[in-house]
């Protein structure tokens, strides 16, 4: 009897040891793979970037036509992306016009749209569709954050380009251009100002619209006299003084003082990594704070590039948010 119990206990012990060994090997495999993956990701990220700060005109053709100005009594909303009309795929404005032309005025026309990443079918008449303002073109101003000196890849804007309900709209092809003759409408409490300018020269192309801005390739921009900055890790970002690099006139870019007043210790890519406050008197005189068009303005601290301006706070436009630079570098 004792022998049987002993054998049973040995078998149970061996089984437990086997389970522990298998579990241990799985954990080693899991964490080593994740470590290797993290190291590969780190290796693919550049050590140095050139912060720029030029105000850009951004022009793009969208993959879908978008509702820009709906009729008050229609079911359409600003930002609705048209997928097909009367079961005909719509890949361009020409497709849309030709399809509408072929339809009768009496038809009850099904229109498949994408609204906030949800597909839905609306029904409309030809007359209503002809009166709604649809467009597949985009134009606006933002700031060039960085150029990678090794690859000539650039990043700009610091947040996704959205139109109404269309979040992170799909870009067919786009270009960025330098600007001149800047006209800055100052921000006031409760009203964020804006930058307008004249297009000067095309310097790059893009088709990526990510959660943290647009990315593409520079084709014509001289960086030979510009300084490279080391890319900061998040734990290197400190509360206190920092600078933004920004073009506020036609002569070029310069540094302006800001303060980092809060830092979110983010473990994964998210917006609003740190809260910033503009303290530079000269910039406040010119802009009143953060204005539309400053999105993407590079932020540097202690000779490192740490991020870019991404949002203004409407009630106090001297304050806003920045996104961590490495989030802008990831494929998202």
N, C-alpha and C positions, 0 to 999 in steps of 0.2 A: 504493500500500500504506500509506503513511504517512497519507494522507487518510482511508482507511477506518478505520484504528486511531483516528484523531483523532475521527471521527464517533462511533465506538463508545464511546470514553471520554466524550464529551460526553453521549451518551444515558444512560450509566450514572450520570454525575454528576447529570444532571437528575432521574433517577429517585430517587437517594439524597436529593437536596434536597427532592423532593416528599414522600418518606416522613418526613423530619425535620420539615417544615412541618406535615404532618397530625398527627404525634405531638405536636408542640408545641401546636397548637390544641386537641387533645383534652385535654392536661394542663391548659391554661388553663381550658377549659370545666369539667373535673372539679373542679378546686380552687376555682374561682369559685362553682360551684353549692354545694359543701360549705361555703364561707365564708358564702354567703347563707343557707343552711339553718341554720348555727350562729348567725348573727346573728338570724334569726327566732326560734330557740329562746330566745336570750338575752332578746330583746324580750318574749317571752311570760312570762318569769319575773319575779316581783315584785322590786322593789328593797328593799322593807321588809316585815317581818312583825311580828306581835305574839306574842312567846313567852308561853305561858300557864302550864303546870305543874299544872293542876288534875287530881286523880285522878278518872277517869271510870268509871262503870259502862257497859259496852258490851253491848248486847242486839241480836241479829240473827236473822232467819229465813234459813236457807240455801236455795240453789237445789236441793239434793239432800238426801235423808235420809242420815244418816251412821251407821255402826256405832260405838256408844259403848262397849259392853261385850259382846264376843262370848262364846259358850260355849267352854269349854276344848277340846272335841272337834270344833268346827266348823272350816271352812276360812276363815272370815271373820276379818278383823283390824280393830283400832281404826282408824277413819278411812276405811274402805272406803265409797265413795259409790255408792248404788244408782241405776242408770240405768233398768233395767226388770226386771220380774218376770214370768216366763212369757210373754215378748215383749210385755208391756203396759207402756208408758212410765209411769214414776213421777215425778210433778212435785210431789207433796205427801204428807204423812203420810196424808191421807184416801185418796189413790190407792192407797197401799201397803196400808192396812187393808182397803179394798174388794176389792182383788185377792186378798189372802190369804183373805178370807172366801169367795170364789167357788171356791177350789181344794179338791180332795179331800185327805184325810189320806194317801192312798196315792201321791199324785203325786210324781214326781221332778222338782222344780221348777228350771228354769234361771234363774239370777239374773245379769244383766249388771252388773258393777261397774267403777268407776274406782279403781284403786289406784296412787297415785303417778304419775298421768298415763298409766297403762297400762290399757286395757280388757281385761277377762277375764271369762269366764263360769264361775261356780261352780254346783254342783248341791246342792240341799238339800231337806229335807222341810218341810211346813207346820208341824209341831210344833217343829222347830228354829228356824224363822224367827219363830215366835210367842214363843220364849223369849229371843231375842237382843234387846238394848236398842238400838233404832234411834231416831234423833232428828234433827230438822231445825231445832233451836233452839240458840242460843249465848249464853252470858252470862259475863262476866268483868270484870276491872279492868285498866286501863292509864292512861297519862297523856296529856293533851292537849298537843301540841307547839306548835302555832302556829295563829293565825287570820290570813288575808290581809285587811287592812283595806279593800282596794279591792273584793274580791269576796265576802267572808264565807266563803270556802272554808277548811276546817280540815284539818290533818293530825295523826295521832296514832299511837301504838304503836311506830313505828320499825322494825318487822319484819313479815312477813306473819303473818296468823292461820292457824295450822295445827292440824289435829286428826289425830293418828296419822300414817298414810300419806298423808292428804290435805294436800297442800302448797298454800298460798294458796287456801283454799277459796272457792268462789263464793258471793257474798252476794245474796240476793233483795232484802231491805231490812233496814236496821238503824237504830238510834238510839243516841245517846250522852247520858248524864245526869251532872250534877254529883253529888257525894257529900258526906256528912257522917258524923260519928261514926266516924272512921277507927280501925281496930284493926290495928296493925302487928306481925306476928310477925317478930322480928329474924333476920337471916341469921347463920349460924355457918359456920366452916370445914367444907366438905363438905356444907352444907345451905343452899340459898337460901331465905330467908324469903318472906313474902307480905303483901300489904295486903288487908284486907277493910273494907267500909264499907256504909253505908246509902244507897240511892238517894234523891236529892233532887228534881231537876227535869230534864226532858228539854230539851236545848239544841241538838241537831243531828241530822241524818239522813245516812246514807251507804249506798252499795252498791259502793264500790271497795275491794278488798282487794289491795294491791300488794305488790311485793317489799320495800317500805320502810314498810309500815303502811297504815292505812285513811285514806281521804279522802272528804270530804263537805261539806255546807253547814250553817253555823250558822243557827239560826232564832230563838234566844232567849238571847242572852248579851251583857251590856253590856261593851263594851271602851273606853268613852269616857275612862276614867281610867287606862288601861293604856298603857305606853310602846311605841312602835314601835322596832324594831332593824333596822339595815341588814343585808341578807343578805350573808354573807361569801363570797368566792371561796376555793377550797381553798388557794391559796398565801398567803392571809391568816391561815390557822390556824397557830398557833405552839405549840411545846412550852412547857410551863410552866403557870402559873396560869390557871384559868378558873372559871366558876360554873355550877351547875345551878339551875333555878327549879322548886320543888316544893312541893306541898301536903302537909304532914305532920300537920296537925290541921284542925279545922273552921273555923278563923279565916281561912284564906287561904294564899297562897303566899309563899315567901321564897327568897332566894339562899343557896346553900351552896357552899363552896369545894371545887374539885377540881383535879387536875393532868392535863394532857395529857402522857402519857409516851412516846407513839409515834404517828407519822402515816404512813399509807400514801398515797403520791402516786398516787391512782387516776385513770386517764384516762377511765374509763367507770363507770357506776353499779355499785357493789359494796357489800356490807355490811362492817361492821367497819373503817370508815375510820380511826378513831383509837382508841388504847387510853387509858383514863382510870383515875384512882385518886382515890377520895374521901378527902379529908384533913380535912374539917370535923368537928371533935370532936363538936359538937352533933348532927349528922346521924348519925355513927357510933354515938352513944349511943342514938339513937332507932331506927335501922334495922339496925345492924351492917354496913352497906354497901349494895349494890344488892339490892333485893328484887323479887319478882314483883309487877307493878303499876306499877313505875317505868319500864317500857318506854315510850319516847316523851318522857321528861323532857327539856325543852329545855336545850341547852348554849349559853352565851354567853361571849364573850371580847372584850375591848376594845370594848365597846358594839356588838358585832355578834352575830347569831345564827349559830352555826356548825354545829349539828347536834342530835342527840337521842340519849339513852341507848338502846341496843338489846339488849345482852346482858350478863349477869353471868358471872363466872368462879367456878365452884362451889367450887374449892379455895381461893380467896381472894376472897370476895364484896365486899371493899373495892375491887377492881379489876373492870373490865369494858370494854365497847366502845361507841363511839358511831358513828352513821352521819352522813355529811355532809348538810347541810340541803338542798342542791340536788338530791341524789338523791331526797329525799322529794317534791320538787316536780315531778319528771318523770313523764310517763305511762308506767308500766312494768307 
